[in-house]
């Protein structure tokens, strides 16, 4: 097996370790079973965000602002900023083709309308956007979820093994999911609490 990749057994060992920490820290991740018997790891959450009404969700998209939450899904603020509630759903699926995990995700407004790929790209933090500009359409794309048969965005797994091979501190394969999510999750707004990395 190529350096940076993991077997399916190692993947599930890493998932069990990750879920054990999740149960202790935030209880946000669970294992789900698809109708065909395949399994994946899932997290679903709502987040209050701000957008500049005079632009797309682009550089004027402000995620995780400390704003008082109200009942309505779109909340008005002063001037050009508008508060919205977005629901994020993240799935971790093992790719037998690449021997690495793949992050599938969707984000939608309270009315159920999914964000477009352009809106997803507009939400990518500037620090990542500049580096990924040339790989824009091959890094984040949309395809049918391999277990659910519905369209999901995903981070393409073709560079995952290279990325993980270059993480020198990864000596325990049980920590693979934590290291991988810490590296790729922030690109699409998925932040792991620091406590995940502080457990041996």
One Martini backbone bead per residue (centre of mass of N, CA, C, O) as a GRO file, in nm:
protein
  200
    1UNK     BB    1   0.097   0.036   0.021
    2UNK     BB    2   0.085   0.354   0.001
    3UNK     BB    3   0.198   0.626   0.115
    4UNK     BB    4  -0.077   0.775   0.303
    5UNK     BB    5  -0.236   0.529   0.313
    6UNK     BB    6  -0.525   0.310   0.387
    7UNK     BB    7  -0.692   0.073   0.507
    8UNK     BB    8  -1.001  -0.023   0.593
    9UNK     BB    9  -0.925  -0.116   0.877
   10UNK     BB   10  -0.770   0.143   0.953
   11UNK     BB   11  -1.002   0.332   0.913
   12UNK     BB   12  -1.191   0.208   1.136
   13UNK     BB   13  -0.993   0.246   1.367
   14UNK     BB   14  -0.988   0.556   1.336
   15UNK     BB   15  -1.290   0.600   1.376
   16UNK     BB   16  -1.313   0.486   1.661
   17UNK     BB   17  -1.120   0.687   1.787
   18UNK     BB   18  -1.274   0.943   1.697
   19UNK     BB   19  -1.552   0.870   1.835
   20UNK     BB   20  -1.445   0.856   2.121
   21UNK     BB   21  -1.371   1.156   2.129
   22UNK     BB   22  -1.646   1.271   2.053
   23UNK     BB   23  -1.796   1.164   2.303
   24UNK     BB   24  -1.615   1.344   2.500
   25UNK     BB   25  -1.637   1.640   2.349
   26UNK     BB   26  -1.927   1.667   2.130
   27UNK     BB   27  -2.124   1.456   1.987
   28UNK     BB   28  -2.124   1.496   1.639
   29UNK     BB   29  -2.043   1.200   1.564
   30UNK     BB   30  -2.151   0.933   1.334
   31UNK     BB   31  -2.274   0.622   1.241
   32UNK     BB   32  -2.395   0.519   0.926
   33UNK     BB   33  -2.648   0.336   0.740
   34UNK     BB   34  -2.710   0.214   0.450
   35UNK     BB   35  -2.925   0.028   0.262
   36UNK     BB   36  -2.667  -0.154   0.150
   37UNK     BB   37  -2.468  -0.144   0.430
   38UNK     BB   38  -2.311   0.091   0.420
   39UNK     BB   39  -2.065   0.306   0.575
   40UNK     BB   40  -2.065   0.622   0.763
   41UNK     BB   41  -1.962   0.942   0.859
   42UNK     BB   42  -2.142   1.194   1.065
   43UNK     BB   43  -2.226   1.552   1.033
   44UNK     BB   44  -2.467   1.789   1.178
   45UNK     BB   45  -2.514   2.152   1.122
   46UNK     BB   46  -2.575   2.474   1.246
   47UNK     BB   47  -2.507   2.811   1.109
   48UNK     BB   48  -2.426   3.135   1.171
   49UNK     BB   49  -2.427   3.388   0.916
   50UNK     BB   50  -2.263   3.633   0.704
   51UNK     BB   51  -2.365   3.867   0.448
   52UNK     BB   52  -2.322   4.052   0.164
   53UNK     BB   53  -2.578   4.182  -0.030
   54UNK     BB   54  -2.371   4.309  -0.263
   55UNK     BB   55  -2.289   4.005  -0.285
   56UNK     BB   56  -2.175   3.731  -0.277
   57UNK     BB   57  -2.038   3.488  -0.065
   58UNK     BB   58  -1.759   3.555  -0.072
   59UNK     BB   59  -1.543   3.761   0.093
   60UNK     BB   60  -1.829   3.848   0.254
   61UNK     BB   61  -1.813   3.590   0.422
   62UNK     BB   62  -1.935   3.517   0.762
   63UNK     BB   63  -1.826   3.288   0.984
   64UNK     BB   64  -1.894   3.248   1.314
   65UNK     BB   65  -2.050   3.461   1.432
   66UNK     BB   66  -2.136   3.663   1.705
   67UNK     BB   67  -2.479   3.596   1.716
   68UNK     BB   68  -2.792   3.632   1.772
   69UNK     BB   69  -3.035   3.399   1.790
   70UNK     BB   70  -3.312   3.329   1.586
   71UNK     BB   71  -3.588   3.190   1.429
   72UNK     BB   72  -3.508   3.292   1.173
   73UNK     BB   73  -3.316   3.228   0.879
   74UNK     BB   74  -3.335   3.540   0.818
   75UNK     BB   75  -3.133   3.812   0.931
   76UNK     BB   76  -3.132   4.141   1.009
   77UNK     BB   77  -2.911   4.406   0.964
   78UNK     BB   78  -2.707   4.647   0.930
   79UNK     BB   79  -2.719   4.737   0.623
   80UNK     BB   80  -2.538   4.491   0.430
   81UNK     BB   81  -2.586   4.284   0.643
   82UNK     BB   82  -2.668   3.927   0.657
   83UNK     BB   83  -2.835   3.679   0.825
   84UNK     BB   84  -2.771   3.320   0.823
   85UNK     BB   85  -2.881   2.982   0.796
   86UNK     BB   86  -2.674   2.694   0.786
   87UNK     BB   87  -2.661   2.360   0.665
   88UNK     BB   88  -2.442   2.097   0.757
   89UNK     BB   89  -2.308   1.801   0.580
   90UNK     BB   90  -2.090   1.540   0.688
   91UNK     BB   91  -1.890   1.287   0.514
   92UNK     BB   92  -1.721   0.975   0.571
   93UNK     BB   93  -1.549   0.791   0.314
   94UNK     BB   94  -1.429   0.507   0.181
   95UNK     BB   95  -1.173   0.458  -0.066
   96UNK     BB   96  -1.082   0.189  -0.266
   97UNK     BB   97  -0.926   0.334  -0.495
   98UNK     BB   98  -0.733   0.526  -0.286
   99UNK     BB   99  -0.703   0.452   0.022
  100UNK     BB  100  -0.905   0.681   0.142
  101UNK     BB  101  -1.059   0.937   0.258
  102UNK     BB  102  -1.381   1.106   0.207
  103UNK     BB  103  -1.528   1.430   0.170
  104UNK     BB  104  -1.863   1.484   0.216
  105UNK     BB  105  -2.098   1.757   0.118
  106UNK     BB  106  -2.348   1.987   0.245
  107UNK     BB  107  -2.532   2.299   0.179
  108UNK     BB  108  -2.811   2.481   0.333
  109UNK     BB  109  -3.085   2.634   0.354
  110UNK     BB  110  -3.380   2.650   0.532
  111UNK     BB  111  -3.545   2.587   0.251
  112UNK     BB  112  -3.328   2.358   0.110
  113UNK     BB  113  -3.134   2.511  -0.055
  114UNK     BB  114  -2.863   2.462  -0.227
  115UNK     BB  115  -2.554   2.524  -0.271
  116UNK     BB  116  -2.351   2.619  -0.493
  117UNK     BB  117  -2.043   2.582  -0.616
  118UNK     BB  118  -1.983   2.884  -0.616
  119UNK     BB  119  -2.066   2.928  -0.316
  120UNK     BB  120  -1.864   2.736  -0.199
  121UNK     BB  121  -1.613   2.886  -0.310
  122UNK     BB  122  -1.678   3.158  -0.166
  123UNK     BB  123  -1.626   3.016   0.131
  124UNK     BB  124  -1.341   2.995   0.091
  125UNK     BB  125  -1.073   3.072   0.231
  126UNK     BB  126  -0.826   3.277   0.123
  127UNK     BB  127  -0.578   3.098   0.206
  128UNK     BB  128  -0.685   2.866   0.002
  129UNK     BB  129  -0.780   2.994  -0.263
  130UNK     BB  130  -0.509   3.080  -0.385
  131UNK     BB  131  -0.386   2.785  -0.399
  132UNK     BB  132  -0.661   2.653  -0.556
  133UNK     BB  133  -0.726   2.793  -0.828
  134UNK     BB  134  -0.616   2.573  -1.037
  135UNK     BB  135  -0.795   2.333  -0.868
  136UNK     BB  136  -1.092   2.404  -0.833
  137UNK     BB  137  -1.251   2.161  -1.008
  138UNK     BB  138  -1.066   1.916  -0.865
  139UNK     BB  139  -1.117   1.955  -0.555
  140UNK     BB  140  -1.412   2.060  -0.592
  141UNK     BB  141  -1.706   1.861  -0.624
  142UNK     BB  142  -1.974   1.681  -0.795
  143UNK     BB  143  -2.157   1.386  -0.682
  144UNK     BB  144  -2.248   1.082  -0.623
  145UNK     BB  145  -2.315   0.918  -0.359
  146UNK     BB  146  -2.197   0.595  -0.297
  147UNK     BB  147  -2.447   0.529  -0.073
  148UNK     BB  148  -2.709   0.737  -0.150
  149UNK     BB  149  -2.753   0.864  -0.454
  150UNK     BB  150  -2.670   1.167  -0.404
  151UNK     BB  151  -2.586   1.480  -0.427
  152UNK     BB  152  -2.241   1.575  -0.364
  153UNK     BB  153  -1.991   1.714  -0.226
  154UNK     BB  154  -1.623   1.696  -0.278
  155UNK     BB  155  -1.304   1.588  -0.195
  156UNK     BB  156  -1.063   1.500  -0.377
  157UNK     BB  157  -0.847   1.202  -0.335
  158UNK     BB  158  -0.577   1.225  -0.517
  159UNK     BB  159  -0.395   1.394  -0.271
  160UNK     BB  160  -0.408   1.254   0.009
  161UNK     BB  161  -0.157   1.072   0.029
  162UNK     BB  162   0.046   1.302  -0.004
  163UNK     BB  163  -0.040   1.463   0.239
  164UNK     BB  164  -0.004   1.229   0.457
  165UNK     BB  165   0.298   1.172   0.401
  166UNK     BB  166   0.367   1.489   0.506
  167UNK     BB  167   0.298   1.383   0.807
  168UNK     BB  168   0.526   1.320   1.051
  169UNK     BB  169   0.338   1.276   1.321
  170UNK     BB  170   0.211   1.014   1.177
  171UNK     BB  171   0.238   0.709   1.361
  172UNK     BB  172  -0.071   0.675   1.426
  173UNK     BB  173  -0.340   0.548   1.249
  174UNK     BB  174  -0.568   0.639   1.448
  175UNK     BB  175  -0.501   0.960   1.365
  176UNK     BB  176  -0.580   1.007   1.067
  177UNK     BB  177  -0.856   1.155   1.071
  178UNK     BB  178  -0.764   1.396   1.234
  179UNK     BB  179  -0.537   1.494   1.047
  180UNK     BB  180  -0.708   1.515   0.789
  181UNK     BB  181  -0.935   1.708   0.891
  182UNK     BB  182  -0.737   1.935   0.978
  183UNK     BB  183  -0.639   1.982   0.676
  184UNK     BB  184  -0.930   1.987   0.498
  185UNK     BB  185  -1.180   2.111   0.650
  186UNK     BB  186  -1.131   2.431   0.643
  187UNK     BB  187  -1.202   2.472   0.340
  188UNK     BB  188  -1.531   2.392   0.433
  189UNK     BB  189  -1.573   2.474   0.755
  190UNK     BB  190  -1.420   2.237   0.911
  191UNK     BB  191  -1.377   2.230   1.262
  192UNK     BB  192  -1.161   2.112   1.491
  193UNK     BB  193  -1.104   2.076   1.792
  194UNK     BB  194  -0.808   2.084   1.965
  195UNK     BB  195  -0.866   1.832   2.152
  196UNK     BB  196  -0.818   1.609   1.937
  197UNK     BB  197  -0.488   1.661   1.944
  198UNK     BB  198  -0.451   1.610   2.282
  199UNK     BB  199  -0.471   1.302   2.236
  200UNK     BB  200  -0.298   0.990   2.253
   0.00000   0.00000   0.00000
